[in-house]
Amino acid sequence: MTDFIKQAAHVKPDANQLRLLTETPFYAFIHFSPNTYTDLEWGTGEEDPLIFNPVNLDCDGWCKAIKSAGMKGVVITAKHHDGFCLWQTKFTSHSMKSSPYKDGKGDIVKELSDACRRHGLKFGFYLSPWDRNCKLYGTPEYNDYYRGQLTELLTGYGEIFHVWFDGACGEGPNGKKQVYDFDSYFELIHKYQPNATIFSDRGPIRWCGNESGDARYAEWAVVPSELCPYSRIQTGAGPFNGDLSYMYNTNKEIGSLSNIMYSKGLVFAPSEVDMSIRPGWFYHENEAPHSLDRLFETYLRSVGGNTTFILNIPPRPDGTFDPQDIERLRELGEKINKSFAIDLAKNCDIKISPFNGSETQCIAEIDFKKKAEIKYLDFSENIAEGQRIESFIVQRRDDGRWIDCFEGTTVGARRIVSLGSITTDGLRIFVTASRDTPDFGKISVY
């Protein structure tokens, strides 16, 4: 059992996963389709392309607003479930070819990818496997059709950082459902965009289990292979002969020690938290953006909870962002920057030592020398070498005594602990349980 736990401690991200977690943990989603004009969330596939006409399309404006929030990339719905394509695909006329925008010559994917380059943002796309317009859907030939469209997007728009697959699988025009050939889809991504991360229900970047921005109390990137079969197995089977076929992303305990003991092997598959800035994913005039507090708290729980965060901003029918959304993004970026502006631990001595000689318990102590007002502890593990910490306690020094002020579970790529507002001259992280010797990354205090 001890050997398996140590194996679990050394399950590592690949280069793409590591880059996403550490360099691009916060990025934007853009939901734009005929739904924007019909006030729907899921289109029927029978919409007239003539309704799609973003006369004031402003991709540069999108990018400026996205950057103001501190996001590093953009993912656009190149094709949603209605099958309408936002680029000049050769595989269907249910696309920009039939839109009045630029007399049928428009290419939203290109305009946005070009704008991203101008503004220093990474570019990615969502391509819905479910297609309610394509008559081939529900037949083996549809996989050829889908691979053709996927290849167009992978080869025609420069560097792609993230490819997003929806898990929806409903009926097509012929009343049939499709068996998706994800293995072949992934092969194309590895061939044409080897540096891109892939989001799907089953990894390598996995769904958090909801669309409301909620993150788990304990989020593991090291999970059973039964949950994420599209990731590389890095360990042997757990010591208990069990069955994890029940497991899905909506389960709360998917990486805990009691859970992984029943696995046939472990993989590295971090979670992505997704939500929209408004209640709906597509623009609805009667909706307003969520409060600044809700968005900021979601950021703390996701980017600060060992996940990535993709935040959707839906354009209006004319192709611009709603001024309310633009202002909320600016406010969010300002609050993030202000909250994490001055690292109080930057010039402090940080002493890390084992706890009573234990290999898997330790204390990281920060001495501020004088009293300081503290709101956030922001720290990480050396995630390139794996995720290990199971639980920790944050303690503050008060007249020479150490007093508990927070109890937490996982750390991973980044953990932001909200401490309210405390005043102390010393802070320490007491790692109470770890799968191997704790290996800290950066430790910051704000």
Secondary structure, DSSP 8 states (H G I E B T S, - for coil): -HHHHHHHHT----HHHHHHHHH--EEEEE--STHHHHT-SS--S---GGG---TT--HHHHHHHHHHTT--EEEEEEE-TT--BSS--SS-SSBGGGSTGGGGT--HHHHHHHHHHHHT-EEEEEE-S--SS-TTTTSHHHHHHHHHHHHHHHHSSS---EEE--------TTS------HHHHHHHHHHH-TT-EEEETTSSEEE-S-SS----SS--SEEETTT-TTS---S---SS----TT--TT-S-SSSHHHHTT-S-EEE--EEEEEESSSSSS--TT-----HHHHHHHHHHHTTBTEEEEEE----TTSS--HHHHHHHHHHHHHHHHHTS--TTTTSEEEEEESTT-SS-EEEEEEEEEEEEEEEEEEEE-GGG---EEEEEEEEEETTEEEEEEEE---TT-EEEEEEEEEEEEEEEEEEEESSS--EEEEEE-
